[in-house]
Amino acid sequence: MTKDTKINVPIMADLAAKGENPEYLYWVGCAGAFDDRYQKVARAFSKILNHLGVSYAVLGKEESCTGDAAKRAGNEMLFQMQAMQNIETLNAYEVKKIICTCPHCYNTLKNEYPDLGGNYEVINYTVFLNEMIQSGKLKLENNPFKGETITYHDPCYLGRGNKIYEAPRNVVKAVFGEVKEMKRSRSFGLCCGAGGAQMFKEAEKGEKEVNIERTEEIIERKVDKVASACPFCMTMLTDGIKLKNKENELQNLDVAEIIERALEL
Amino acid sequence: MIKQFVFSLSLLITLAVFAWSVRRLWSFFRLTKPAYPIKNIAARISHTMNVAFGQSKIFRKPVIGFMHAIVFWGFLVITLGSIEIVVDGLTGSERSFVIIGWFYDFVIASGDVFALLIIAFIKIFLLRRMFMKIKRFSGVEMTPKANWDAQISLYFIGFLMVSLLAYNMGYVSNHPNGYDGVYPISATLVHLIGINFGWLQEPGWWIHILLIFCFANYLPYSKHFHVFLSIPNVFLANLAPLTKYPNLASITREVNLMLDPNAAYDDTIEVARFGVKDVQDVSWKNYMDSLSCTQCGRCTDVCPANITGKLLSPRKIFVDLRHRMNEIGPLAVNGKGDEKSLLRDYISEEELWACTTCNACAQECPIDISHPNLIMDMRRYLVMEEAVAPAGLNAMFANIENNGAPWQFSPEDRLKWTE
């Protein structure tokens, strides 16, 4: 379980002052930095990196929003201002490899920064974790979820956007043994309702909220847990489960939290 | 000789009318803006083989997808036969392609079989439209006219196949001592029924080819234009990851100037306005998408906003684009305009703001239309030209501008999660 103690997270500026250049930059993202629920995921992932002895650092106060939400909401000017600022910071530290937990940050850094002069190897954390498991560097001996079932909700920007379907499933399977698929999964996956800057506005008038539609599908699958790999999906599904009064039967976990629990970090 | 003359004249009229339609559309295309450059031809060919000829996205709905694939593959084979008919008509010969040997037998035999299958499936498509309540065949954009268009296209295809079989049966009957080509269906029917169908050959031939001529000239005004455009549309598709939304070069120039006032102003980029307000602001690819769309509604069927009862229907965006071009295109070509625009008169702000950019629509579209990118292009106009956005988004913009995060937190607190 998450212990409420300070975790040791290396900061880029500190390492640079000592003349060190870590192999990876962990891009925490605004949700990892500020969202109460998703801070736990950032903590979980950092603990896993520490456990693996990975050479990494975070930008800390020098990190700024990638501009994804601004761009999808039509504010290209603000997006490019953010992008230019971040690229300047990243290039100053000669960053080569970036690991992202947030798929929106991942998509923006990977697909939209190169045209503006930001060229990095951008890695999604589920792909990173899957590689660590497959190569045997990350050993999972315990299953703290024995007897429990799980489904996986595909984040759009990971799945359809960047065709990452199997890596997060493999990570979940490494602990749970099986993923009980929903009808709408992989490229058929249903959105949580928060993408394209919906996270920051009221939904338009309709018969239902998108996250309720998705939560109902998860509940129908009769599982104990639902895994996701995106801060927005996390918020939307957590809200959906609460609204349906299912908090006791169904919990929402991030892929990194599953590994954290299995490693008893 | 008279047959040759009448045929040549009909062909000439067909080509002339078709050329007129193409010229009209071409003048509309000239009103649009450039799109991404078309590079990587090898990847495009393989993509086209997979998505268009292999029907890979059509098969995402396996049952109806299979029927569509059969109709499509049948059309490819039968089109080869149609070319022969044109050559026969012009030269006054019969089965002139027989010289290509076994391949001819193969094409003619499969065309004969496909014709029967297509008749069966077209009948199913018609019954399905009439009696099955398929949700994606409804919606505000599915006007009675759009429904008529669908039915007319289906009848055209159905009668094309009936006339082809009639011609084949007539031909088989007229050559009792051996004929060119192989006719698994027609020859069997002739033998089973046991009467002389010779009288069917000429009318079958004429009706078949004249229907093709009429259909060809109906298509540029129909949703069924996808018969011509879907394969090129797939070939010219955006091959980038679905969620890669291209950066706006005109903004990059502005941002560079802001960051470095001494930077040279790049005046090669022409900017009328930021984003899309009307059809003159869309790219030629957006317009081609709208002409290629056959309104199958698979996009709308998977749209989370639409599923939950919001106004947004991705299909409507492209139906509206085509309708608006039909309205303003003829005026704009002559340098005139009207008071309307694609935005607001056709597509409301409410529709645009309901999109989650989940790309389920683009993933599903059998001909690779990218709906979210056009929706975001229109948001760009709303935000950067008119500064109108839902309140929550304006707050988000302000937060990013002031604190570098979409929420109201100080950048000083960016490491609090570690404590």
Interface residues (C-beta under 8 A of the other chain):
Chain A: K6 I7 N8 V9 I11 V28 C30 G32 A33 F34 D35 Q39 A42 R43 S46 V58 G60 K61 E63 S64 C65 G67 A69 A70 K71 R72 A73 G74 N75 E76 M77 L78 F79 Q80 M81 Q82 A83 M84 Q85 N107 N111 E112 D115 L116 C156 Y157 R160 G161 N162 K163 S187 F188 G189 L190 C191 G193 A194 G195 G196 A197 Q198 M199 F200 K201 E202 A203 E204 K205 G206 E207 K208 E209 V210 I212 E213
Chain B: R60 A240 P241 L242 T243 K244 Y245 P246 N247 L248 I251 T252 E254 V255 M258 L259 F274 G275 V302 P304 A305 I307 T308 G309 K310 L311 L312 E350 W353 A354 C355 T356 T357 C358 N359 A360 A362 Q363 P372 M376 M378 R379 R380 Y381 L382 V383 M384 A389 P390 A391 G392 L393 A395 M396 F397 I400 E401 G404 A405 P406 W407 F409 P411 E412 D413 R414 L415 K416 W417 T418 E419
